[in-house]
Amino acid sequence: MPQYFGKLPTTDQPWTTIGTVQAVHWNQHNINLECGESRLSISVLAPNLIRVRMSPNGEFMPRRPWAVTLDDTEWTVIPFQVRETDATVEIETEQIRVCVQRENCRMTCFDKAGRPFAQDADLAIGWRLGAVAAWKRIEADEHFYGFGERTGFLDKLSEVKTNWTTDALDYGSLTDEMYQAIPFFMALRPDVAYGIFFNTTFWSQFDIGAEQPGLWKMETRGGELDYYIIYGSEPAEILRTYTQLTGRMPLPPKWALGYHQCRWSYESETVVRELAREFRDRRIPCDVIHLDIDYMRGYRVFTWSPKRFPDPAKLISDLTEVGFKTVTIIDPGVKYEPEANYHVFDQGIQNDYFVRQANGRLFHGYVWPEKSVFPDFLRSDVRQWWGDSHKSLTDIGVAGIWNDMNEPAIDDRPFGDDGHKIWFPLDAPQGDGGEMTPSSSPSSQNARATHAEVHNLYGLSMARASAEGLQRLRSHERSFVLTRSGFAGVQRWSSVWMGDNQSLWEHLEMSLPMLCNMGLSGVAFVGCDIGGFAGNATAELFARWMQVGMLYPLMRGHSAMSTARHEPWVFGERTEKICREYINLRYQLLPYIYTLFWEAATTGAPILRPLLYHFPNDPKTYTLYDQVLLGSSLMAAPIYRPGIEHRAVYLPEGTWYDWWTGESYSGPVHILTHAPLEKMPLYVRAGAIIPMQPVMQYVDEHPVEHLRLRIFPATGEFTLYEDDGHTFEYQKGNFATINYRVSVDGEQTIVEIGAREGTWTPSPREVIVELLGVGEQQFQDDGKPRTLKF
């Protein structure tokens, strides 16, 4: 167990609890309850959002420069009522009512139907040396999701989840601390849902009924309690508010939605060129090649190996000519190399950019370059310098950056020796010392934070430095950023992959709930290494994983240097054909998938969704982890065990169509489906409109000359989003949307194509409207509205 403060809180020490409410004061945002020396503050930020803070000594910490949430003052003032009685203080908005008992400050929230949620337990709030905590009730049939990057199943009831970023090498289904620390979850039961964001960057932990069944607990080693309660009638409403609070992803370049190929490592220019040639010769679509650590000179960041990559500019230019984008890995560790004329180290030392211990000595540890020092990414000047350092890469055409080892992952001795993982000393000062923020009090020119407070932010801050640097250096082109470590709000700066998984059937199975819970935590652009990073996949495992990987928002194959090669063609002709078919399907679905990314960027909706997201009142979906929705319309029921060719599939309420055969089913129903190796069971909701394009070998190979709308009879609609796919013009309004509607009138099906709205115009194309089981009609897309009848 990590020693976060040198000494852990004494677990047998009794909790001190908050006193009786002695006075109540409120203004347009806040209700403050004075409880002796302690104070409880409730901020009403939206009709469905409140912030709860409790300070044992009555003083709240000032807002930190790295705060990941909107400041309270940035929310629109909304009306609410405060009613006081001898026993309670009640706060009511148009969506919720909050009741606080005066005697012990126990708080209960109610929806408009009077149903309680986020209800304090008898021991509501407590503190003791080094810790502050709160306890709430688990309601009957309540289930818990999110929590960021988590292994195991989808529902986290009866589990403990710790928030402390860690290099989770060799993780398994029982692993707790992971690469990402996102202290957010949502609770769901029929007709009631709510979310909790625990607003602490210190070590924190959720106990969801493990220690005391019927109670959940949140605890932090910060000095105060600070959390948000988000009410929602369904998960989508909770995520809209949560991502308004912590931020939403920007639209990535469209090429980032294509297939990515990676390995540790494609060790030379010759190997990379051969890889690219294989993809194009075999007609397997691919947009991105990642270069792992061996492209560098002795693992020195922002350098190239003169032997293995003698002319990287020419290599990247040649790859660009045949449709490949290049992404290079960058780690935080800078090789400790005084008097060696290594510019990154020299600049960092000259400007004092590296983390130091409390006594002022430079901190060092061991990573790939051996003895290394580490930038303090919590400082704005360091982020600026680090971001600008990417110029040596972007100037020669690098289009994306992959941040690794940024938990940070450090050893106490050179790699290869038997060492131990270490972190920066927890008392090491970090961040911009004494920085004021607009909402800070005059007394808040506090000393710099220590690593104990900002450890969880290190990876996020590195990703932010990379993203902001690329925005400056590639100001006319969207870039791709990928990070292993992060915190709440990481979606603003980067996509995320689930770290070093393994070539095991269990890890294929686990990838779906992992990615769904990330999506339910506000991080939509996520993926797992297809085929598994560590170990050797079998042909069967790789084929099944590629089928599932087609659904991942980030579709990347990756493998470790100690393993056999994992490219789509190495497993034989049968597996290669399966991989080609499902990568082709991914590219055909890009108009649909790109629209889902737009939805994520504008509303915070996940791209890959558990069924409970769209069926929150169907308890059969609450623990269903091995079926997923891509958007609202496509549902997959993958195979994730060897030798299996049949599986049970749950189809929720409504009519569903088999994607491959067109056969229809009326839900809710369980069916047994046949799934030979070539087939991943895939279903479509009635009323769905799925836009598709021809297969391309890379995203921008040629203009889309034919747009096919696959329509599944019933009533439904879909809004297609389009822009140029690579610039920032969409932020200036240069995009277009088209709304499609389908309805049934007696024996006739009517398809309404709305007028194109917006200033962006696609290249000339034919639209093919295919009504399942009936036929198809074509027309030239002139952007004008029209109605088709079948």
HUZIVEN-V718066 format. One line per field, one symbol per residue. phi: phi as a letter, one per 20 degrees, with the letter a starting at -180 (. if undefined). A space follows every 10 residues. Layout:
# HUZIVEN-V718066
phi=???
This chain:
# HUZIVEN-V718066
phi=.fefdncfgf feffeedfef fdbccbcfdc dddecmfebd ccdedbgdcc ddccdfdnde fffefegedg fgfeeffcfb dccdcfdccd ccdfdccddd fffcmfdcdc efenefblef egeecbbbgn bcbbcceefg lecccommec enefedgmcd cedbfbfegm fcfdfefcfd ccecbcdcbg mcbbccdeeb efgbbddenf fcgncdcccc deebebbddd ebfbggfffg fffffdocff ffffffefed dbaeceebgf ffffgfffff feldgadcde defffeemme fmccffeecf bfffgfffff fdndedddfc dffdgfbfmd lefffffffg dleefdffen ffebbccgem fcdcfeffef ffffffffff gfeffdofdb cdecmdfeec debggoefcc fccggfeffb nefmfecgef egeefffgfd fgedgfeffg ffffgfffff ffecfdcfdd cccedacgng ffdaecdeme ecfcgfffff ffffffffff dndeecacff nnfdodfegf fffffffffg efgddcebbe fedffcfgee eofffgfffg fefgfgffeg gfffffffff fdcnffeecf fffdcfddgf efdeddccde medecdcfec cfmeccbfce dfgoecdfge dnfdcdefae cddecfgfcd gbccfgnfcd fccffcebgd gaffecddde ddgqeabbde dbbfnbdeff fenebbcced ccbdcmeddd dddfffdoee cffgbedded egmdqbccbf ednefbcdcd
